[in-house]
Amino acid sequence: MPDNTSPPSDARADTNAAADRSEPTAAGAAETRHAPITVLQVEPDARSAELLEAFAARLTDRVRVRSVGRFADALDAVETGVEVDGERVAVDCVVTEQRLPDGDGVDLTERLREAGRGVPVVFHTTCPGEEREAAAFGAGADAYFEKGSERGRFDAILDRIRALVDERREREVTTGAGAASSTRASGASGETLRSEE
């Protein structure tokens, strides 16, 4: 009967190779917690656009907000990136109003999802109501905030943006690791599942 076990030195080499493959994944996941986040705000009202930009600048140095006022401009910016400090960078998250001059936030979210854009979408809107909120989530939105004047609202939005982008980046790092992790399985909607072992 043939012996199919590896000699002890080969087993150690396999273990070391697996550890080497997992280190960049852990380091990459940790880096995502500190990397800058570029937010595209789709807001036709200039005063509302200024508020999110101002709160982001004051509350965190990680979140950089760039604003456009139209549906078409938003699609273009997600496709080509936005300018930050003289450099064109990818959009990490979209924050949109529901009412736009040339469309609406639900349609924008649907278009982004149809185009395969996995960028998180957060609604910050003057449109209250469970039906509108349900329509936004049905289109693929990740969060829904009604506009309000209290400061805590902007803290909550920025916290949610950071969580969504960090989660997406960590998932991309983990997925990019290939066969290094045997506990991963593909779930519905491209979701990454990890075992509890």
QUIVEN-V918588 format. One record per residue. N is the residue number from 1. PSI is psi in degrees with one decimal (* if undefined). NEAR is the number of other C-alpha atoms within 12 Angstrom. D_CENTER is the distance of its C-alpha to the mean C-alpha in Angstrom with 1 decimal. Layout:
n->N psi->PSI near->NEAR d_center->D_CENTER
n->N psi->PSI near->NEAR d_center->D_CENTER
This chain:
n->1 psi->124.4 near->3 d_center->53.8
n->2 psi->148.7 near->5 d_center->51.2
n->3 psi->115.3 near->6 d_center->49.0
n->4 psi->10.9 near->6 d_center->45.3
n->5 psi->149.8 near->9 d_center->44.0
n->6 psi->148.3 near->12 d_center->42.9
n->7 psi->155.8 near->11 d_center->45.1
n->8 psi->-38.7 near->10 d_center->43.8
n->9 psi->-35.6 near->11 d_center->42.8
n->10 psi->-38.3 near->12 d_center->40.6
n->11 psi->-41.8 near->13 d_center->38.8
n->12 psi->-40.8 near->13 d_center->38.1
n->13 psi->-41.0 near->14 d_center->36.9
n->14 psi->-41.8 near->16 d_center->34.5
n->15 psi->-43.6 near->15 d_center->33.2
n->16 psi->-39.5 near->15 d_center->32.8
n->17 psi->-41.1 near->15 d_center->31.0
n->18 psi->-40.2 near->20 d_center->28.5
n->19 psi->-41.0 near->16 d_center->27.9
n->20 psi->-38.3 near->17 d_center->27.5
n->21 psi->-32.4 near->22 d_center->24.8
n->22 psi->-23.4 near->24 d_center->22.8
n->23 psi->-47.6 near->19 d_center->23.1
n->24 psi->-32.7 near->20 d_center->20.8
n->25 psi->-45.9 near->27 d_center->18.1
n->26 psi->-42.9 near->22 d_center->18.7
n->27 psi->-40.5 near->18 d_center->18.9
n->28 psi->-39.4 near->24 d_center->15.7
n->29 psi->-39.2 near->26 d_center->13.8
n->30 psi->-37.5 near->19 d_center->15.7
n->31 psi->-32.1 near->16 d_center->14.9
n->32 psi->-26.6 near->27 d_center->11.1
n->33 psi->-12.3 near->22 d_center->12.2
n->34 psi->-8.9 near->20 d_center->14.0
n->35 psi->146.1 near->21 d_center->12.4
n->36 psi->150.8 near->26 d_center->12.0
n->37 psi->125.3 near->37 d_center->8.9
n->38 psi->118.8 near->39 d_center->9.8
n->39 psi->131.8 near->43 d_center->9.5
n->40 psi->116.3 near->45 d_center->11.5
n->41 psi->126.5 near->48 d_center->13.6
n->42 psi->97.7 near->46 d_center->15.8
n->43 psi->112.2 near->39 d_center->18.8
n->44 psi->-21.0 near->31 d_center->22.4
n->45 psi->116.0 near->23 d_center->24.0
n->46 psi->-38.9 near->17 d_center->24.4
n->47 psi->-42.7 near->13 d_center->25.1
n->48 psi->-39.4 near->27 d_center->22.0
n->49 psi->-42.7 near->28 d_center->19.9
n->50 psi->-36.3 near->21 d_center->21.9
n->51 psi->-50.0 near->28 d_center->21.3
n->52 psi->-41.8 near->39 d_center->17.5
n->53 psi->-44.5 near->31 d_center->18.0
n->54 psi->-44.8 near->23 d_center->20.9
n->55 psi->-40.8 near->27 d_center->19.4
n->56 psi->-43.2 near->32 d_center->16.4
n->57 psi->-36.0 near->22 d_center->19.0
n->58 psi->-35.2 near->18 d_center->21.3
n->59 psi->-23.0 near->21 d_center->19.1
n->60 psi->147.3 near->23 d_center->16.9
n->61 psi->-0.2 near->19 d_center->17.2
n->62 psi->-33.4 near->25 d_center->13.6
n->63 psi->121.2 near->37 d_center->12.1
n->64 psi->123.0 near->35 d_center->13.7
n->65 psi->130.4 near->39 d_center->14.0
n->66 psi->139.4 near->40 d_center->15.6
n->67 psi->144.9 near->38 d_center->17.1
n->68 psi->160.2 near->32 d_center->18.6
n->69 psi->-2.6 near->33 d_center->20.9
n->70 psi->152.6 near->28 d_center->21.0
n->71 psi->-51.3 near->35 d_center->19.3
n->72 psi->-39.9 near->23 d_center->20.6
n->73 psi->-35.0 near->26 d_center->19.5
n->74 psi->-46.1 near->39 d_center->15.9
n->75 psi->-42.6 near->34 d_center->16.1
n->76 psi->-44.2 near->21 d_center->17.9
n->77 psi->-38.3 near->30 d_center->15.4
n->78 psi->-36.0 near->40 d_center->12.4
n->79 psi->-44.7 near->23 d_center->15.1
n->80 psi->-11.1 near->16 d_center->16.7
n->81 psi->175.6 near->24 d_center->14.5
n->82 psi->160.4 near->31 d_center->15.7
n->83 psi->128.1 near->20 d_center->18.4
n->84 psi->118.8 near->20 d_center->17.9
n->85 psi->44.2 near->11 d_center->21.2
n->86 psi->8.7 near->7 d_center->22.9
n->87 psi->143.0 near->11 d_center->20.3
n->88 psi->124.5 near->16 d_center->18.0
n->89 psi->157.1 near->23 d_center->14.4
n->90 psi->150.5 near->25 d_center->11.3
n->91 psi->128.9 near->35 d_center->9.0
n->92 psi->-24.4 near->39 d_center->5.5
n->93 psi->145.8 near->47 d_center->5.3
n->94 psi->129.9 near->49 d_center->8.5
n->95 psi->120.5 near->49 d_center->10.9
n->96 psi->146.9 near->50 d_center->14.0
n->97 psi->154.4 near->46 d_center->17.5
n->98 psi->-47.2 near->40 d_center->19.1
n->99 psi->118.1 near->27 d_center->22.3
n->100 psi->152.5 near->27 d_center->22.1
n->101 psi->-26.3 near->18 d_center->25.3
n->102 psi->26.7 near->20 d_center->24.7
n->103 psi->-155.2 near->25 d_center->22.7
n->104 psi->166.6 near->30 d_center->20.5
n->105 psi->-34.5 near->45 d_center->16.9
n->106 psi->-45.8 near->36 d_center->17.4
n->107 psi->-39.7 near->29 d_center->18.7
n->108 psi->-45.9 near->39 d_center->15.9
n->109 psi->-44.3 near->40 d_center->13.3
n->110 psi->-43.4 near->26 d_center->15.9
n->111 psi->-41.4 near->27 d_center->16.3
n->112 psi->-41.3 near->29 d_center->12.7
n->113 psi->-41.2 near->24 d_center->12.8
n->114 psi->-33.7 near->15 d_center->16.4
n->115 psi->0.6 near->14 d_center->15.5
n->116 psi->17.5 near->16 d_center->13.2
n->117 psi->114.6 near->25 d_center->10.1
n->118 psi->9.9 near->31 d_center->7.2
n->119 psi->132.8 near->38 d_center->5.0
n->120 psi->145.8 near->39 d_center->4.2
n->121 psi->125.4 near->45 d_center->7.7
n->122 psi->129.0 near->42 d_center->9.7
n->123 psi->133.5 near->42 d_center->13.5
n->124 psi->100.1 near->40 d_center->15.8
n->125 psi->158.4 near->34 d_center->19.0
n->126 psi->3.3 near->24 d_center->22.8
n->127 psi->95.2 near->26 d_center->23.1
n->128 psi->169.1 near->21 d_center->23.9
n->129 psi->139.9 near->15 d_center->24.9
n->130 psi->-35.7 near->14 d_center->23.9
n->131 psi->-44.0 near->13 d_center->24.4
n->132 psi->-39.2 near->25 d_center->21.9
n->133 psi->-43.5 near->28 d_center->19.3
n->134 psi->-39.1 near->19 d_center->20.1
n->135 psi->-39.9 near->26 d_center->19.9
n->136 psi->-47.7 near->34 d_center->16.4
n->137 psi->-35.3 near->25 d_center->15.2
n->138 psi->-30.4 near->20 d_center->17.5
n->139 psi->-13.1 near->27 d_center->15.9
n->140 psi->12.3 near->30 d_center->12.5
n->141 psi->153.4 near->37 d_center->11.1
n->142 psi->-20.1 near->34 d_center->9.0
n->143 psi->156.7 near->32 d_center->11.2
n->144 psi->117.6 near->39 d_center->14.5
n->145 psi->132.0 near->34 d_center->16.5
n->146 psi->144.6 near->26 d_center->19.9
n->147 psi->142.3 near->26 d_center->21.1
n->148 psi->165.7 near->20 d_center->23.5
n->149 psi->-11.3 near->13 d_center->25.3
n->150 psi->143.7 near->13 d_center->24.8
n->151 psi->-36.9 near->18 d_center->23.0
n->152 psi->-25.3 near->15 d_center->21.3
n->153 psi->-44.6 near->22 d_center->19.2
n->154 psi->-36.1 near->29 d_center->17.4
n->155 psi->-45.8 near->25 d_center->17.1
n->156 psi->-42.2 near->25 d_center->15.5
n->157 psi->-47.5 near->38 d_center->13.0
n->158 psi->-38.1 near->38 d_center->12.1
n->159 psi->-42.5 near->23 d_center->12.1
n->160 psi->-40.9 near->27 d_center->9.7
n->161 psi->-49.2 near->40 d_center->7.2
n->162 psi->-44.6 near->34 d_center->7.9
n->163 psi->-45.2 near->25 d_center->7.9
n->164 psi->-45.3 near->30 d_center->4.7
n->165 psi->-43.2 near->35 d_center->3.2
n->166 psi->-42.5 near->31 d_center->6.7
n->167 psi->-43.6 near->26 d_center->6.9
n->168 psi->-44.0 near->29 d_center->4.9
n->169 psi->-42.9 near->31 d_center->7.0
n->170 psi->-39.4 near->28 d_center->9.9
n->171 psi->-40.7 near->29 d_center->10.0
n->172 psi->-39.9 near->22 d_center->10.3
n->173 psi->-46.0 near->27 d_center->12.9
n->174 psi->-45.5 near->34 d_center->14.7
n->175 psi->-37.2 near->27 d_center->14.8
n->176 psi->-13.6 near->21 d_center->16.1
n->177 psi->-8.3 near->24 d_center->18.8
n->178 psi->-129.1 near->19 d_center->20.7
n->179 psi->8.0 near->16 d_center->23.6
n->180 psi->-28.5 near->24 d_center->23.4
n->181 psi->122.4 near->24 d_center->22.3
n->182 psi->-3.3 near->17 d_center->24.5
n->183 psi->-1.4 near->16 d_center->22.8
n->184 psi->146.6 near->22 d_center->19.9
n->185 psi->149.4 near->18 d_center->20.2
n->186 psi->130.6 near->16 d_center->18.4
n->187 psi->-170.6 near->11 d_center->17.7
n->188 psi->148.0 near->8 d_center->17.4
n->189 psi->31.3 near->11 d_center->14.7
n->190 psi->10.7 near->16 d_center->13.7
n->191 psi->141.8 near->17 d_center->12.9
n->192 psi->127.9 near->23 d_center->14.1
n->193 psi->141.7 near->18 d_center->17.0
n->194 psi->141.9 near->16 d_center->18.8
n->195 psi->161.2 near->12 d_center->22.4
n->196 psi->11.1 near->6 d_center->23.8
n->197 psi->* near->6 d_center->26.5
